[in-house]
């Protein structure tokens, strides 16, 4: 377990870019945290570090998944039934891509044992990141 205290969004972006350097496919990163904690911001920084700073990274809240040449970014907030996870390509992505999952709880039963879990919480007007 590792813990990081980040003072602001800029520090969180720097941390996420550095973390991105440790990722190679296939790997799953589960992003846990309440609304507004920075899950999408971390995913965006990782994707832009690995696919170019000019990569447009919209939140997949409504599309559920966005793909970036070997990186799959899932937002499972609106998924109501775990059977939908296969339909949206989660299993395929987990076997082949760097997979970033926001709101991963509904997929917990299918996440690989070596999934990297990142827990984001508020801390002194900044953020605390715990990696398990």
C-alpha positions as a printed NumPy array, in Angstrom:
array([[  0.   ,   0.   ,   0.   ],
       [  1.259,   3.467,  -0.915],
       [ -0.161,   6.802,   0.167],
       [  0.208,  10.241,  -1.407],
       [ -1.027,  13.612,  -0.171],
       [ -1.681,  16.075,  -2.996],
       [ -2.401,  19.747,  -2.333],
       [ -4.343,  20.557,  -5.505],
       [ -5.453,  19.416,  -8.967],
       [ -2.116,  20.339, -10.522],
       [ -0.261,  18.058,  -8.096],
       [ -2.795,  15.312,  -8.834],
       [ -2.128,  15.633, -12.586],
       [  1.646,  15.463, -12.03 ],
       [  1.201,  12.404,  -9.818],
       [ -1.044,  10.706, -12.42 ],
       [  1.463,  11.362, -15.225],
       [  4.254,   9.821, -13.139],
       [  2.034,   6.87 , -12.253],
       [  1.263,   6.369, -15.971],
       [  4.925,   5.534, -16.591],
       [  4.491,   2.349, -14.543],
       [  1.619,   1.016, -16.661],
       [  1.835,  -1.491, -19.483],
       [ -0.929,  -3.608, -20.985],
       [ -2.683,  -5.627, -19.903],
       [ -3.398,  -3.943, -16.59 ],
       [ -6.537,  -2.765, -14.792],
       [ -6.639,   0.387, -12.671],
       [ -9.792,   0.758, -10.563],
       [-10.46 ,   4.357,  -9.509],
       [-12.497,   4.653,  -6.306],
       [-13.841,   7.877,  -4.812],
       [-16.92 ,  10.005,  -4.332],
       [-18.208,  12.425,  -6.954],
       [-15.771,  15.252,  -7.574],
       [-12.721,  13.553,  -6.068],
       [-10.76 ,  13.537,  -9.337],
       [-11.221,  10.08 , -10.876],
       [-11.767,  11.521, -14.359],
       [ -8.902,  13.967, -13.916],
       [ -6.514,  11.147, -13.038],
       [ -7.714,   9.067, -15.997],
       [ -7.345,  12.067, -18.341],
       [ -3.775,  12.765, -17.15 ],
       [ -2.797,   9.1  , -17.597],
       [ -4.28 ,   8.931, -21.104],
       [ -2.67 ,  12.199, -22.172],
       [  0.708,  11.114, -20.811],
       [  0.545,   7.832, -22.738],
       [ -1.209,   9.031, -25.927],
       [ -0.128,  12.667, -26.192],
       [ -0.917,  15.864, -24.333],
       [ -3.265,  17.004, -27.117],
       [ -5.444,  13.89 , -26.839],
       [ -9.037,  14.953, -26.205],
       [-10.34 ,  12.927, -23.248],
       [-14.053,  13.453, -22.586],
       [-15.594,  11.804, -19.566],
       [-17.205,   8.489, -20.56 ],
       [-20.141,   9.074, -18.193],
       [-22.686,   8.858, -21.018],
       [-20.805,   6.682, -23.52 ],
       [-19.661,   4.326, -20.71 ],
       [-16.369,   3.589, -22.523],
       [-13.844,   5.575, -24.543],
       [-10.912,   3.877, -26.302],
       [ -7.488,   5.322, -27.081],
       [ -5.357,   2.834, -29.042],
       [ -4.704,   0.262, -26.307],
       [ -6.186,   2.243, -23.428],
       [ -9.826,   1.752, -22.445],
       [-11.485,   4.232, -20.081],
       [-14.709,   2.956, -18.516],
       [-17.176,   4.859, -16.339],
       [-19.514,   2.285, -14.807],
       [-21.631,   4.767, -12.813],
       [-24.71 ,   4.243, -15.002],
       [-24.326,   0.47 , -15.488],
       [-27.18 ,  -1.163, -13.592],
       [-26.642,  -4.851, -14.318],
       [-23.297,  -6.662, -14.274],
       [-24.355,  -8.624, -17.376],
       [-23.861,  -5.394, -19.361],
       [-20.119,  -5.467, -18.664],
       [-19.436,  -8.139, -21.272],
       [-21.582,  -6.296, -23.823],
       [-19.537,  -3.108, -23.435],
       [-16.279,  -5.007, -23.926],
       [-14.828,  -4.934, -20.411],
       [-13.557,  -8.531, -20.476],
       [-11.841,  -8.044, -23.837],
       [-10.277,  -4.769, -22.711],
       [ -8.99 ,  -6.267, -19.446],
       [ -7.236,  -9.027, -21.401],
       [ -5.569,  -6.643, -23.856],
       [ -5.436,  -2.986, -22.777],
       [ -4.486,  -0.568, -20.076],
       [ -7.943,  -0.297, -18.499],
       [ -9.013,   2.626, -16.318],
       [-12.322,   2.054, -14.52 ],
       [-14.273,   4.715, -12.675],
       [-16.967,   3.413, -10.305],
       [-15.583,  -0.179, -10.488],
       [-17.749,  -1.751,  -7.759],
       [-20.248,  -3.369, -10.151],
       [-17.329,  -5.139, -11.887],
       [-15.595,  -6.271,  -8.697],
       [-16.415,  -9.938,  -9.354],
       [-14.547,  -9.905, -12.669],
       [-11.535,  -7.719, -11.904],
       [ -8.199,  -9.54 , -12.14 ],
       [ -6.381, -10.365,  -8.925],
       [ -3.578,  -7.947,  -9.829],
       [ -5.918,  -4.963, -10.323],
       [ -4.401,  -1.726,  -9.048],
       [ -6.952,  -0.058,  -6.765],
       [ -6.628,   3.7  ,  -6.31 ],
       [ -8.712,   5.253,  -3.532],
       [ -9.147,   9.036,  -3.7  ],
       [-10.483,  11.053,  -0.782],
       [-10.531,  14.64 ,   0.396],
       [ -7.715,  15.644,   2.73 ],
       [ -6.981,  19.171,   4.03 ],
       [ -8.579,  20.822,   0.96 ],
       [ -6.492,  18.522,  -1.254],
       [ -6.587,  14.813,  -1.966],
       [ -5.257,  11.675,  -0.377],
       [ -4.437,   8.858,  -2.8  ],
       [ -4.062,   5.315,  -1.513],
       [ -2.864,   2.616,  -3.88 ],
       [ -3.514,  -1.04 ,  -3.047]])
